[in-house]
Amino acid sequence: MVQGSAAELAAAVGEPVDAVVSGLPWTVMPQDRRGYILDAVTEVLAPGGRFTTFAYLHAAWTPPARHFTVELAFRCDRLECSKTVWANMPPVVVHRATQRP
């Protein structure tokens, strides 16, 4: 098990990875911290690697959530957003981003 800040992801894993899965509360963290962590995630992803995270539906319409989606799309080659996952409580939307090859 590795413990530490998501912003220090590269140091924690030591090499490129094929996937990163996150449950961080993106919409409540300051924009600069969010950007720093997203940079760390994209830095550690291998070419073609995937980053998966989610947003709770009740917050998905807020400005921080929309900014997060734009920031993620800017950093990755492809961004897919799922339909609402109603079976989750509370419901979520899943973001799947693919790193540039």
C-alpha positions in Angstrom: 0.0 0.0 0.0 1.2 3.5 -0.8 0.1 6.5 1.2 0.7 10.1 0.2 -0.6 13.0 -1.7 -2.1 12.5 -5.1 -0.1 15.5 -6.2 3.0 13.4 -5.7 1.8 10.4 -7.7 4.8 10.1 -10.0 7.1 9.7 -7.0 4.8 7.1 -5.4 4.5 4.9 -8.5 8.0 5.4 -10.0 7.0 4.5 -13.5 4.3 5.1 -16.1 1.0 3.2 -15.4 -1.8 2.1 -17.6 -4.6 3.2 -15.4 -5.5 5.6 -12.5 -8.8 5.4 -10.7 -9.8 8.2 -8.4 -12.6 9.0 -6.0 -11.2 12.4 -5.0 -13.8 15.2 -4.4 -12.8 17.3 -7.4 -15.6 19.9 -7.0 -14.7 20.9 -3.5 -10.9 21.4 -3.8 -9.4 24.7 -4.9 -8.9 25.0 -8.6 -5.1 25.3 -8.4 -4.8 22.1 -6.3 -7.2 20.3 -8.7 -5.0 21.4 -11.6 -1.8 20.3 -9.9 -3.3 16.8 -9.2 -4.6 16.4 -12.8 -1.1 17.3 -14.0 0.3 14.6 -11.8 -2.2 12.1 -13.1 -1.5 12.8 -16.7 2.2 12.8 -16.1 2.2 9.3 -14.7 -0.2 7.8 -17.3 1.5 5.7 -20.0 0.7 6.6 -23.6 -2.9 5.4 -24.1 -3.4 5.0 -20.4 -6.8 5.7 -18.8 -7.9 7.8 -15.9 -11.3 7.1 -14.4 -13.1 9.2 -11.8 -16.7 10.1 -11.0 -18.9 13.1 -10.1 -22.0 13.0 -8.0 -25.0 13.9 -10.1 -26.2 16.5 -7.6 -23.0 18.5 -8.1 -22.3 17.8 -11.8 -24.0 21.0 -12.9 -22.0 23.3 -10.6 -19.2 25.6 -12.0 -16.4 23.7 -10.2 -17.7 20.4 -11.8 -17.9 22.0 -15.2 -14.4 23.5 -14.8 -13.1 20.0 -13.8 -14.5 18.5 -17.0 -12.9 21.2 -19.1 -9.6 20.8 -17.3 -9.6 17.0 -17.8 -10.6 17.3 -21.5 -7.7 19.8 -22.1 -5.2 17.3 -20.6 -6.3 14.2 -22.3 -6.8 12.9 -25.9 -10.3 11.6 -25.3 -12.9 12.1 -22.6 -16.0 10.0 -22.3 -18.8 10.8 -19.8 -21.2 8.0 -18.9 -24.9 8.3 -18.7 -26.1 8.7 -15.1 -25.5 5.6 -13.0 -28.7 5.6 -11.1 -27.9 2.4 -9.2 -25.2 4.2 -7.3 -26.4 6.2 -4.2 -26.1 9.0 -4.7 -26.2 8.8 -8.5 -23.0 9.5 -10.4 -21.5 10.3 -13.8 -18.3 8.5 -14.6 -15.5 10.3 -16.5 -13.1 8.1 -18.5 -10.1 10.0 -20.0 -7.5 8.5 -22.3 -3.9 9.8 -22.3 -2.4 11.0 -25.6 -0.4 8.3 -27.3 
